[in-house]
Amino acid sequence: QIDGLLWPHSKALGEFTLEDHHHEAFTLESMTGAWTLLFFGYTHCPDVCPVTLSVLKNAVAMMGAAGAEPPRVVFVSVDPARDNLEHLAAYVSHFNPEFLGVTGSESNLGAFARQLGVLYMRADPDNSGDYLVDHTAAVFLIDPRGHLVALFQAPHVAKTFARDIPKIQDLEWN
């Protein structure tokens, strides 16, 4: 049993272009050759994002300790106005230095998010100019071919990721 939504036939992702916190292009090709977990959020997120990244940090550690090959974790910022690459680097490194932060232009982010069914919307700013961004809280598992194979809905649990991801990795995909 797997506590996520498993696609019966993997979904190939189309081309996209974002930029990672190392100032390198992050494209579909960047995700080929390794399993990848994608999570969309933003660094000013007060709750869901830091909790989810902490869970992913723990899940990666648990998988490694069990001898499994943990997937790469990529945090996709949906707030490019505030999340520059340096800010993203500091944020994701706080959870795990191996985590990768990526972002891009509004149009490129929107196009990439739509491929996965990710929704996000900036709320009206308060009197100080601060604002929240409502966003999908799912974590997406991408296979080494760049195909979407599974989705995990919140609330996220490290033990669930550590148990289910190796099972999914062992399946044969079309």
C-alpha positions as CSV (number, residue, x, y, z in Angstrom):
1,Q,0.0,0.0,0.0
2,I,1.2,3.5,-0.8
3,D,-0.2,6.6,0.9
4,G,0.0,8.8,-2.2
5,L,-1.7,9.1,-5.6
6,L,0.2,6.9,-8.0
7,W,-0.3,7.5,-11.7
8,P,-1.2,4.2,-13.5
9,H,0.8,5.6,-16.5
10,S,3.5,8.1,-15.8
11,K,2.9,11.6,-17.1
12,A,5.7,13.1,-19.2
13,L,6.4,16.7,-18.4
14,G,7.0,19.3,-21.1
15,E,9.9,21.6,-21.5
16,F,10.2,24.5,-19.0
17,T,13.0,26.9,-17.9
18,L,13.5,28.1,-14.3
19,E,16.7,29.0,-12.5
20,D,18.2,27.3,-9.5
21,H,19.9,28.9,-6.5
22,H,23.3,28.2,-8.0
23,H,22.4,30.5,-10.9
24,E,22.1,27.5,-13.2
25,A,19.2,26.8,-15.6
26,F,16.7,24.3,-14.1
27,T,14.9,22.5,-17.0
28,L,13.3,19.2,-17.7
29,E,16.8,17.9,-18.5
30,S,17.9,18.9,-14.9
31,M,15.4,16.3,-13.6
32,T,16.5,13.4,-15.8
33,G,18.8,10.8,-14.4
34,A,17.6,11.0,-10.8
35,W,14.4,10.7,-8.8
36,T,13.1,14.2,-7.7
37,L,10.6,15.4,-5.2
38,L,9.1,18.8,-6.1
39,F,7.4,21.0,-3.6
40,F,5.9,24.4,-4.5
41,G,5.9,27.2,-1.9
42,Y,7.7,30.4,-0.8
43,T,10.2,31.4,1.8
44,H,7.9,33.8,3.7
45,C,5.4,31.0,4.2
46,P,4.5,30.9,7.9
47,D,3.5,27.2,8.2
48,V,3.1,24.7,5.4
49,C,6.4,25.3,3.7
50,P,8.8,25.1,6.7
51,V,6.9,22.1,8.1
52,T,7.0,20.3,4.7
53,L,10.7,20.9,4.2
54,S,11.4,19.7,7.7
55,V,9.4,16.5,6.9
56,L,11.3,16.0,3.7
57,K,14.6,16.6,5.5
58,N,13.7,13.8,7.9
59,A,12.4,11.5,5.2
60,V,15.7,11.9,3.2
61,A,17.7,11.1,6.3
62,M,15.5,8.0,7.1
63,M,15.8,6.7,3.5
64,G,19.6,7.2,3.6
65,A,19.9,5.4,7.0
66,A,17.9,2.5,5.6
67,G,20.2,2.2,2.6
68,A,17.7,3.6,0.1
69,E,18.7,6.2,-2.5
70,P,16.7,9.3,-1.5
71,P,15.3,11.5,-4.3
72,R,16.7,15.0,-4.8
73,V,14.4,17.6,-3.2
74,V,13.6,20.7,-5.2
75,F,11.7,23.6,-3.7
76,V,10.0,25.7,-6.3
77,S,9.3,29.3,-5.1
78,V,6.0,30.8,-6.4
79,D,7.0,34.2,-5.0
80,P,9.7,35.4,-7.3
81,A,9.2,39.0,-6.2
82,R,10.6,38.3,-2.8
83,D,12.5,35.0,-3.3
84,N,15.6,35.9,-5.1
85,L,18.2,33.2,-5.7
86,E,20.4,34.1,-2.7
87,H,17.4,34.1,-0.4
88,L,16.3,30.8,-1.8
89,A,19.8,29.3,-1.2
90,A,19.9,30.4,2.4
91,Y,16.3,29.1,3.0
92,V,16.6,25.6,1.5
93,S,20.1,25.1,2.9
94,H,18.7,25.7,6.4
95,F,16.8,22.4,6.0
96,N,19.4,20.4,4.0
97,P,22.4,21.7,2.0
98,E,21.5,19.3,-0.7
99,F,18.0,20.7,-1.3
100,L,17.7,22.9,-4.4
101,G,15.7,26.1,-4.6
102,V,14.4,27.2,-8.0
103,T,12.3,30.0,-9.3
104,G,11.7,32.0,-12.4
105,S,9.6,34.6,-14.1
106,E,5.8,34.6,-13.4
107,S,5.1,33.2,-16.9
108,N,7.6,30.4,-16.6
109,L,6.5,29.5,-13.1
110,G,2.9,29.5,-14.2
111,A,3.5,27.3,-17.2
112,F,5.5,24.8,-15.1
113,A,2.9,24.8,-12.3
114,R,0.1,24.1,-14.7
115,Q,1.8,21.0,-16.0
116,L,1.5,19.5,-12.5
117,G,-1.9,21.0,-11.6
118,V,-0.3,23.3,-9.0
119,L,-2.4,26.4,-8.0
120,Y,-1.0,29.4,-6.3
121,M,-2.4,32.9,-5.8
122,R,-1.0,36.0,-4.1
123,A,-3.3,37.5,-1.4
124,D,-3.8,41.2,-1.1
125,P,-1.0,42.9,0.9
126,D,-1.6,44.1,4.5
127,N,-0.9,47.6,5.7
128,S,2.8,46.9,5.9
129,G,2.9,45.6,2.3
130,D,3.4,42.0,3.5
131,Y,1.3,39.3,1.8
132,L,0.7,35.5,1.8
133,V,0.6,33.2,-1.2
134,D,-2.0,30.5,-1.2
135,H,-0.5,27.4,-2.9
136,T,-0.9,23.7,-3.4
137,A,0.7,21.8,-0.6
138,A,1.3,18.5,-2.4
139,V,4.7,17.0,-3.0
140,F,5.3,15.5,-6.5
141,L,7.5,12.6,-7.3
142,I,9.3,12.7,-10.7
143,D,11.1,9.7,-12.1
144,P,14.5,9.8,-13.7
145,R,12.9,10.2,-17.2
146,G,11.2,13.4,-16.1
147,H,7.8,11.9,-15.7
148,L,5.3,12.5,-12.9
149,V,4.6,9.2,-11.2
150,A,3.2,10.1,-7.8
151,L,1.7,12.9,-5.7
152,F,1.6,13.1,-1.9
153,Q,-1.1,15.3,-0.3
154,A,-0.7,17.1,3.0
155,P,-0.4,16.5,5.9
156,H,3.0,15.0,5.1
157,V,4.8,12.4,7.3
158,A,8.5,11.5,7.0
159,K,7.9,7.8,7.7
160,T,5.4,7.7,4.9
161,F,7.8,9.1,2.4
162,A,10.6,6.9,3.6
163,R,8.4,3.8,3.3
164,D,6.6,4.6,0.1
165,I,9.2,6.2,-2.2
166,P,11.5,3.2,-2.3
167,K,8.4,1.0,-3.2
168,I,7.5,3.4,-6.0
169,Q,11.1,3.5,-7.2
170,D,11.1,-0.3,-7.5
171,L,8.0,-0.4,-9.8
172,E,8.5,-0.7,-13.5
173,W,7.3,2.5,-15.3
174,N,6.1,2.7,-18.9
